[in-house]
Amino acid sequence: MAEFWKSLPSWVRNVVVPILVLIVAWYVLLAVLSLVGAIIAFAVKALIVVGIAAAVVILVKKAARH
């Protein structure tokens, strides 16, 4: 690997490789943020469904008493 790296022209080592590394890092960051956002969105939706279900159960119990 070291021989391959040294065989590359200096402009490839100093310009092209850092740009490619930045592009790959950007896509990895976006993928991680998207995954975290999806998990948070799922959790919020689940909490809303649980809250609605709890409200329905409470209202049904109140209606059953009367």
Order of alpha helices (4+ residues) and beta strands (2+ residues): alpha-alpha
